[in-house]
Amino acid sequence: MAVSYDPKLFDFKIVASDGNARAGILKTPHGEIETPVYMPVGTLGTVKAVTHREVEEIGYNIILGNTYHLYLRPGLEVIKSAGGLHKFISWKGAILTDSGGFQVFSLARKKGQASVEVTEEGVIFRDHLAGDLHLFTPEFVAYAEEIIGADFIMPLDVVVPYPTSYEHARDALDRTIRWLKRFIDARTRQDQALFGIVQGAFWKELRRESALKTLEYDPYLFGYAIGGLSVGESAEIMYEMTEVVSEFLPWKKPRYLMGVGKPENLIESVERGIDMFDCVFPTRVARTGTLYTTYGKLNIGNRRFAKDFSPPDPECDCYTCRTYSRAYLRHLFNVDEITAYILNTIHNLSFYRRLMKQMREAIIRGEFQKWKKSFYEKYFSQKF
């Protein structure tokens, strides 16, 4: 018999709204989370280049894990023996796990593998490590995510690339809905909260249809995710699809835009009613020397910073900006010192944390548009 989440363990309250932008509080078994929230990506049980201590000190109390990668390494048996992912990685906050469906498709395309096959039973694929053959079904992913034990879990869905055909998008939409039912039927734990995933690619009518069909399973869903975006389409298309879907989603349940994105993407999406985000972007670009600042992106490896002894961002109070100069960070980066990755990552995570906090405060004050205008004036000033 299908189970839902335990309302004594999970809750979402909207404390303020300004237009479609919302400020809320997510209640989980591992603490409360203020929204809108960016969730750092800890694919393999850690956020790259930093420890949990830095993540916590910055102010995060939720991270992501990925079912595909954790299934391959360290494997479900190791995680089960440890008592779940929280205990295995010694993380006290909340965790959200993706189903791994996106990685199945994206890593296969990246490796040039033609062996990914979508059937009604599930996805047959070769992993990106050893090339071994695997089958992910909705039932198996539900089983895997229960072993991992994340607070928030995602069902197996079918991801389509950009561009794609209307027929392919419709087939993926219908199969995603059928798989959602199978995933729900396979669940046994009430201490995990499930998000339904809205697909439909880049057609308004398909997005509406997917949202309405997903809503049929509302009693079993804690929240709703918008999938299949930020896969190569323009920002304008992404915003348009987000807006279309948000019109149909329940106001009182959290909304999660998967895999997004850049600072401006987060701002525009919060304005359209999104509460939760994840993306590897801020940590990935930190390792290539890109820092996000109040006045836009800064390439710390640039020669003009060789004798610049000011902080990376004069309006940032993170450990990196309080302690080190642009000149020193440039030196670390240009000599391939691992400390550069650590300090850059601390800064970018702090920037994203501060960005979400500022948006939340602006929504509560009823001044989101005023704040957005002020932020953009600085951010796009190209001062650096």
N, C-alpha and C positions, 0 to 999 in steps of 0.2 A: 504494500500500500504506500502511495506517495506521501512524503512528509514535507512539511514546510519549515521555516525557521521559527525559533522560539521567541515570541515577542517580549519575553522577560529579559532576553539576552541582547536583542537588537532593536534599535529604534532610530528614527530620523525626525528631527524637529526643525522646522524653519523658524528662525528667530526674527528675521527681517527680510524684506524684499524691496527692490528698487527697479521698477519695470519688471523684466523677466529675470533679472539677476537676483540670486538668493544667497542668504547667509544662514547656515544651519549647523546642527550638531548631530553627528553620527555616534550612536551608542553601540559598543561592541563588547565582547567578553574580555577584551584586552585594553579597555579604556575608551574615552570619548575623543572624537576627532572633529575639529572645527572645519566647516566648509565655507567657501570653496577650498579644495585641497589638491595640491600636487603631490603625487606619491612617488618617491624615488624607486627606481627599478633595481631590484636585487635578484637578477635572473637566477643565479645559482646559490642563493642564500646569503648574498652579500652585495652591498652597493660598491661598485668598483672604485678602488683607490682610497677608500675610507673605511674605518671600523664602525661598528654600531655606536660606539661612544660619541664619535663626531656627529653621526646622524641624529642621535638623541639630543646632543648639546645644541645643534642648530635649531631643534624644535620639532622634528618629525616624530610621529608616533604610529606611522603606518608605512610599510614598504611592500613591494611586489616580489613574488616568486613566479617561476614559470614551470608548469607541469611537464612540458616536453623536455626541457633541459634537466630538471631534477629527476625525472624518470630515467634518463640516460646516465646521469652522474649526480649524486652518488648512488642512485637507485632507490626504489621504493622500500626494499628490505632494510636498508640502512636507516632510512628516515623512520620507518615503523619501529625498528629496534630502539631508536633514540627516544621514542615517545611523541613523534610528530616534529614538524619543521621548527616550531617555536623553540622547543627544547634543544633540537639538534644545533641550531645556530645561536642559541642564547639570546633571543630577541623577545623583549617584554611587551612590545607594542602589537598592533594589529598587522595582519598580513592579508593580501589579496593575491590569489593565484589565477593566472590566465589558464585556459584549457590547453594551450600549446598548438591549437589549430593554425594560428597565424604562422608560427615557426615551421610547421610541417610544410606549408606551401612556400613561404618566402625563402627558407634555406635550400629547398629543392631547386627553386629557380636560380638562386645564387650559385649553387654547385652545378647547375646545368643538368640536373637529373630529370629524366623523363618518366621515372617509375612511380610518381605519385598518382595514385588512382583513387578517385572518389566513387564509392559504391553506396548503395542504400545501407549496407551494414556499417560502414565507417570509412576511414581513410587508410589506405595501404601505402606505405612509404619506406624509403631507405634513409637511415639517419645520416647526419652530416659528419659523423666521426669515423665509424668503421664501415658504413655502407650496409649495415645489417637491415633486414626486412622487419617491419613492425606493422601492427594494426591498431589504430585508435578507433574505438567505438564510443558512442555516448556513454554506455554502461561502464566501459573500462575507465574512461576519464573521470566519471563520477566516483568510481572506486579509488582511483589514484589520488584524487583531490581529498577524499575522506582520509586517506592515510597521511597525506601531507598536513591536513588539519588547519588550513587557512581559515580566517574569519569569513572572508568573502570569496566566493568561488564563481567560476564562469563555465557555462556549458560548452560542449564541442559544437563549433559552427563551421560553415563553409565560407572561406574567404576568397573573393575574386579580385583579380588585379585591375589596374587602370592602364589602358582602357579595356573594356570587356563588352560583350554583346548583351543585348536585352534578354535574349533567351538564356544565356549562361547565368545572368544575374537573377532571373526569375527562378531557374532551377535551384540555384544556391539558396535563395530565400525560402523556397518551399521545403527543401531538405533541412535547412537550419531549424525550421519550426517543428518538423517531425522529430528531429534529433533532440530538440528541447523537451518534448514530451517523454521521450525515452530516458533522457537524463534525469528528469524529475521522478519518473517511476523507479529509477534505480537507486535513488537517495535513501539513506538510512539515518543520517545525523541531523538533529535540529539545532546543533550549536554552530552551524555554518549557514550563512545567508547567501542565497543564489541571486545573481543578476541575469535577466533575460537579455539576449543580444539582438538588436535590430539591424538587419542587413538591408539589401535593396540597391546596393551600388550607387549609381548616379542618376537615377530616375525618381522624380518626386512621387509618382504613383506607386512605384514599388516600395519606396521608403514608407509611405502611408500604410500600404497593405501589410508590410512586415510589422510595423508598430501595432496595428490593430490585431493582427494574429497573435503577436506576442502577448498582448494585453489579455487574451483569453486565459492565460495561465497566471494571472495577477495574484491569486491567493497563495501561490507557491514562490512568488518572486519578491525579494526585499527591495530590489531596485532594477533599473534598466540601463543597459549599456548601448552605445551607438558604435557599431563596428564597421570595418570596411572602409574607413576614411584615412586620410594621411598616407595613402599608398601610391602617390604620384600625381594626384589631381591638383588643380589650383586651389589656393586658399579660398577663393570666392565660391567654388563648388562645395568645398568642405563646409563653409559657413551656411550655404544655402540648404544643404542636406541636414545639417544640425538643426537649423531653424524649423524645417519641415517636420522632422521627427519630434522635436520638443513640443510642438503644438498638440500632439496626441498622447504624450506621456502623463501619467498622474502627477499632479502638482505636489502631492505630499510624499512622494517617493524619490530617493536620490537618483541622479542621472550621471552617468559616467561616459565620457568621450575617450575611447581607447586609443592609445598611441600618439597623443597630441600633447605638447608640441613646443613650438617657439613661444616666447613671451607674448607676442601680439596675438598668437592663436588662442592662448589661454584667456586673454582679456576679451576677445571678441566672442568666445564661446561662453564665458561666464555671463556676458551680456545677453546671450541667447538662452540662458537657463541651465547651464551645465554646472555640476557640483564637484566632480571628481575627474582627475587627469593622471595619466602616467606617460612617461616618454624617456628614452635613453639619451635624448638630445643634450641636456645640460651637462651630464657626466661624460658623455662621449666627446663632445667638443672641448671640454676642459682638458682632456688628454692630448688634444691637438693644439693647445695654446690659446683657445678662444675663451675670453671672459665676458660674461654679461654684466653690464654696469648701468647705472642710472642714465648715462649718456650714450648708450648703445654698446655694440660689440667692440671689444678691444683684442687685437692680436698681440699677445704679450711677447712674442718672438721678434716683433718689429725692431729694427735697428734704432729707431728714434727714442726707444725707451732705455737705451744703454746707460744713460746718466740721469734718468728720471727717478728721483728718490721720493716721489709722492706715492700715496697708496693707490692701488688699482682703481678703487672707486671711492672718491672723497666722501660720499654719502652712505657708505656701507660700514657697519660696525662688526663684521665677521672677524674671526681670528686672523685670517689672511690679511685683511685690510688694516686691522689694528696693529699688525706686527711687522709686515714686510712691504718693501717698495716695489715699484714696477721694475726697476733696474735689477733687483735681486731675483725676482720671479723670472725675468727674461734670462738672466744668467743660468738659473737652474734648468729652465726649459731648453736652452740652446746647448747645454752640456749633457742633455739626456738624463738628468738626475730625477730619480723616481719621486723625490720630494715635490717636484714641480707638479706632477699629476695630483698628488695629495692636496696641496695648497690650492691649486686651481679648482679642484672638485669641491673642496670646502666652500670656496667663494661662490661658485655657480649654484650649489644647493642652497646656500644662504640667500642668494639673490632671488631664487624661485620661492623660497619660504617667505621672504619679505614681501614679494609681489602678491602672493595669495593673501597674506595678512592685511596688506593695504587695501586690496579689493574688498575683503570682508568688512573692514572698518568703514570704507566708503559706502557700502551697501547699507550698513546699519545706520549711518548718518543720513542716508537718502541723497547722497552726493556722488553716485557712481559716475555719471557722465562728466561731472566737473573734474573728478579725479582722473578719469581716462584721458581727458583733454590735456591736463597738466602733465601726466606721465608721458604721453606721446610727444609733447613739445620738447621734453628733455631727451627722451629715448631716441628720437629720430633727428636730433640736432646735429649728429655727426661731429660732435665736439672732439672725439678721439680719432 
